[in-house]
Amino acid sequence: MQTINIFNVMGNIGSDVQVTKVGNDISRASVQIATNIGMGDKQRTQWHTAVFWGEYADAVANLKKGDSLYVSGLLEYRRWKDAQTGADREKTEINVTQFSRVENPALTVNQVNILGHIGTDAQFKVFQETCRTTLSVATNSGYGDKQRVQWHNIVFWGKSAEVVSKLKKGDVIFVNGLVDYRKWQTESGENRERTEIQAQQFSIVKGEIGKVQSAQNPAPQQKEQQPTGYGNLSKGSEQPTGYGQMPNEAPNHKDELIDLPY
């Protein structure tokens, strides 16, 4: 099955671009891009690591802290065990396939589209005033013998959580949402990080890809909008249709005050 993994980010660069040479003198550039999540006094900043290769890396090498950038690419994870503590570690990156300089953007963008198989049965949990379902969804990245599976942790709240709570391993789902980096400390004082996708819209897919059931998130659909006036994006880009871009904010639930266990 062909999967979908498209991550779009637009925001200000937090530091000068870091460029290195790898392999056969191939350029690799990385940069931190800031977006906002939440509303009012609950608003916070998310820092996304964008990685560029080859001529793309050379093209962004001179960008400086404070410049604005729009990037689109694959949401990828590097996971490993800490050599000293044995604890799980995770690094999330955008493998950039398209990008453009932006002048004075009025907003930030944090939007991801995922289509793939569910790896385990849905994990449903009830809190005092809401409920949550967590799914692990697989997408493929790379080609041929270098292809590997990316596992995305996707979180649903409220009525949406109830709808997807009955899903089983092997079911197929399409999700539109935002990427959220959770950080907390264990009882022993160790720092932990976990990347989650906060679902905003979704469709449960049955049978052949494209035959979409009517299990839509109650959130209203909006006409998809692409950033205007930014140009320089590669031609032939395909975006999923029928799932409008949602507001770039965290779910407005009282459950955000809950100290969520992991």
C-alpha positions as CSV (number, residue, x, y, z in Angstrom):
1,M,0.0,0.0,0.0
2,Q,1.2,3.5,-0.8
3,T,1.3,5.5,2.4
4,I,1.2,9.3,2.9
5,N,3.7,11.2,5.1
6,I,3.7,15.0,4.4
7,F,4.8,17.5,7.0
8,N,4.5,21.3,6.4
9,V,6.1,23.8,8.6
10,M,6.5,27.6,8.3
11,G,8.1,29.9,10.9
12,N,11.2,31.7,12.0
13,I,14.7,30.2,12.1
14,G,16.0,30.0,15.7
15,S,19.8,29.9,14.8
16,D,22.1,30.1,11.9
17,V,22.1,27.1,9.6
18,Q,24.5,24.3,10.5
19,V,26.2,22.7,7.4
20,T,28.4,19.6,7.4
21,K,29.8,17.2,4.8
22,V,28.9,13.5,4.9
23,G,29.6,10.5,2.7
24,N,31.0,11.4,-0.7
25,D,31.3,15.1,0.2
26,I,27.5,15.5,0.3
27,S,26.3,18.6,2.0
28,R,23.9,18.3,4.9
29,A,22.2,21.3,6.6
30,S,20.0,21.4,9.6
31,V,18.0,24.3,11.1
32,Q,15.6,24.9,13.9
33,I,12.2,26.4,12.9
34,A,9.8,27.8,15.5
35,T,6.0,27.4,15.3
36,N,3.3,28.3,17.9
37,I,0.8,25.9,19.4
38,G,-2.1,26.5,21.8
39,M,-4.0,29.8,22.5
40,G,-3.8,32.7,24.9
41,D,-1.8,32.0,28.1
42,K,-1.4,28.3,27.0
43,Q,0.4,29.2,23.9
44,R,3.9,27.7,23.6
45,T,6.6,27.4,21.0
46,Q,7.5,24.2,19.1
47,W,11.0,23.8,17.6
48,H,11.2,21.6,14.5
49,T,14.5,20.3,13.2
50,A,14.6,20.6,9.4
51,V,17.3,18.7,7.4
52,F,18.4,19.5,3.9
53,W,20.6,17.5,1.6
54,G,22.8,18.2,-1.4
55,E,22.0,21.3,-3.5
56,Y,19.1,22.1,-1.0
57,A,21.6,22.2,1.8
58,D,23.9,24.6,-0.2
59,A,20.9,26.8,-1.1
60,V,20.0,27.4,2.6
61,A,23.5,27.6,3.9
62,N,23.5,31.4,4.2
63,L,20.2,31.7,6.1
64,K,20.5,33.4,9.5
65,K,18.6,33.5,12.8
66,G,15.3,35.3,12.4
67,D,14.8,34.5,8.7
68,S,11.4,32.9,7.8
69,L,11.2,29.7,6.0
70,Y,8.5,27.3,4.6
71,V,9.4,23.7,4.3
72,S,7.6,20.5,3.3
73,G,8.9,17.0,3.7
74,L,8.8,13.6,5.5
75,L,8.3,13.4,9.2
76,E,11.0,11.0,10.4
77,Y,12.2,9.6,13.7
78,R,15.5,8.4,15.0
79,R,15.1,6.2,18.0
80,W,17.8,4.6,20.2
81,K,18.7,3.4,23.7
82,D,20.8,5.6,25.9
83,A,24.1,3.9,26.3
84,Q,24.4,4.9,30.0
85,T,20.8,4.6,31.3
86,G,19.2,2.2,28.8
87,A,16.3,4.7,28.5
88,D,14.6,5.2,25.2
89,R,15.6,8.3,23.2
90,E,14.0,9.9,20.2
91,K,14.9,12.6,17.7
92,T,12.3,13.9,15.3
93,E,13.3,15.6,12.0
94,I,11.8,16.9,8.8
95,N,13.5,15.4,5.7
96,V,12.9,18.4,3.5
97,T,11.7,17.8,-0.1
98,Q,10.5,21.4,-0.9
99,F,11.2,24.8,0.7
100,S,10.9,28.5,0.2
101,R,11.9,31.8,1.8
102,V,9.1,33.7,3.3
103,E,8.9,37.4,4.0
104,N,7.2,38.5,7.3
105,P,4.6,35.7,7.6
106,A,1.5,36.6,9.5
107,L,1.2,33.1,11.1
108,T,3.1,29.9,11.6
109,V,2.2,26.5,10.0
110,N,2.5,23.1,11.7
111,Q,0.5,20.6,9.6
112,V,1.0,16.9,8.9
113,N,-0.9,14.4,6.8
114,I,-0.5,10.7,7.5
115,L,-2.1,7.7,5.8
116,G,-1.1,4.2,6.9
117,H,-1.9,1.0,8.7
118,I,-2.5,0.9,12.4
119,G,0.2,-1.2,14.1
120,T,-1.7,-2.1,17.4
121,D,-5.2,-2.0,18.6
122,A,-6.4,1.5,19.7
123,Q,-5.4,2.5,23.3
124,F,-8.4,4.2,24.9
125,K,-8.3,6.0,28.3
126,V,-11.0,7.9,30.1
127,F,-10.2,11.0,32.2
128,Q,-12.5,13.0,34.5
129,E,-14.0,15.3,31.8
130,T,-12.8,13.8,28.5
131,C,-11.3,10.7,26.9
132,R,-8.2,9.9,24.8
133,T,-7.3,7.3,22.1
134,T,-3.7,6.7,21.0
135,L,-2.9,5.0,17.7
136,S,0.4,3.9,16.3
137,V,0.3,4.3,12.5
138,A,3.0,3.1,10.0
139,T,4.2,4.9,6.9
140,N,7.1,4.0,4.6
141,S,10.1,6.2,3.7
142,G,13.0,5.5,1.4
143,Y,13.2,3.3,-1.7
144,G,14.1,-0.3,-2.5
145,D,16.4,-2.0,0.1
146,K,16.7,1.3,2.0
147,Q,13.0,1.5,2.7
148,R,12.1,1.7,6.3
149,V,9.0,2.1,8.4
150,Q,8.1,5.2,10.4
151,W,5.8,4.7,13.3
152,H,3.7,7.8,14.2
153,N,2.0,8.2,17.6
154,I,-1.4,9.8,16.9
155,V,-3.6,11.2,19.7
156,F,-7.4,11.8,19.5
157,W,-9.5,13.5,22.1
158,G,-13.2,13.6,23.0
159,K,-15.8,12.4,20.5
160,S,-13.0,11.7,18.0
161,A,-11.3,9.4,20.5
162,E,-14.6,7.5,21.0
163,V,-15.0,7.0,17.2
164,V,-11.5,5.5,16.6
165,S,-11.3,3.6,19.9
166,K,-12.7,0.4,18.2
167,L,-10.0,0.4,15.5
168,K,-7.8,-2.7,15.3
169,K,-4.3,-3.6,14.2
170,G,-4.2,-3.6,10.3
171,D,-7.0,-1.0,9.9
172,V,-6.1,2.0,7.6
173,I,-6.6,5.6,8.7
174,F,-5.9,9.1,7.2
175,V,-5.1,11.8,9.7
176,N,-4.6,15.5,9.4
177,G,-3.1,17.2,12.5
178,L,-0.2,19.0,14.1
179,V,3.0,17.7,15.5
180,D,3.5,18.1,19.3
181,Y,6.7,17.5,21.2
182,R,5.9,16.3,24.8
183,K,8.5,16.7,27.5
184,W,8.3,15.5,31.1
185,Q,10.3,14.2,34.0
186,T,10.1,10.7,35.5
187,E,9.7,10.2,39.2
188,S,13.5,9.6,39.3
189,G,14.1,13.0,37.7
190,E,15.1,11.7,34.2
191,N,14.0,13.9,31.2
192,R,11.8,12.2,28.7
193,E,10.6,13.3,25.2
194,R,7.8,11.9,23.0
195,T,6.6,13.2,19.6
196,E,2.8,13.0,19.0
197,I,0.5,14.0,16.3
198,Q,-2.6,15.7,17.7
199,A,-5.4,14.7,15.3
200,Q,-7.7,17.4,14.0
201,Q,-9.4,15.6,11.1
202,F,-9.4,12.0,10.1
203,S,-11.0,9.4,7.8
204,I,-11.2,5.6,8.4
205,V,-10.3,3.9,5.1
206,K,-11.8,0.5,4.3
207,G,-10.9,-1.8,1.4
208,E,-9.0,-0.1,-1.4
209,I,-7.3,3.2,-0.8
210,G,-9.6,6.0,-1.8
211,K,-12.8,4.3,-0.6
212,V,-13.2,6.5,2.5
213,Q,-15.9,5.9,5.2
214,S,-17.9,8.7,6.7
215,A,-16.2,8.6,10.1
216,Q,-15.1,12.2,9.9
217,N,-13.9,14.2,12.9
218,P,-16.6,16.6,14.1
219,A,-14.3,19.5,13.4
220,P,-15.6,21.5,10.4
221,Q,-13.8,21.1,7.1
222,Q,-12.2,24.2,5.5
223,K,-11.0,24.8,2.0
224,E,-7.4,23.9,1.7
225,Q,-5.1,27.0,1.6
226,Q,-1.5,27.0,0.4
227,P,0.8,29.8,1.4
228,T,0.6,32.5,-1.2
229,G,3.4,34.5,-2.7
230,Y,6.2,32.2,-1.5
231,G,7.1,30.5,-4.9
232,N,10.1,28.3,-5.5
233,L,8.3,25.1,-4.6
234,S,8.9,22.1,-6.7
235,K,6.4,21.4,-9.4
236,G,4.2,18.3,-9.4
237,S,3.6,18.4,-5.7
238,E,0.5,16.4,-4.7
239,Q,-1.5,17.1,-1.6
240,P,-4.4,15.0,-0.3
241,T,-7.7,16.5,-1.3
242,G,-10.9,16.8,0.7
243,Y,-9.2,17.4,4.1
244,G,-8.9,21.2,4.5
245,Q,-6.1,22.7,6.5
246,M,-7.1,23.2,10.1
247,P,-6.2,26.0,12.5
248,N,-2.7,25.7,13.8
249,E,-3.5,25.2,17.5
250,A,-3.7,22.5,20.1
251,P,-7.1,20.9,21.0
252,N,-9.0,23.4,23.2
253,H,-9.9,20.9,25.9
254,K,-9.8,21.3,29.6
255,D,-7.9,18.0,29.6
256,E,-4.8,20.0,28.6
257,L,-4.4,20.6,32.4
258,I,-4.2,16.9,33.0
259,D,-0.7,15.6,33.9
260,L,-0.7,12.9,31.2
261,P,1.0,9.6,31.9
262,Y,3.1,7.9,29.3
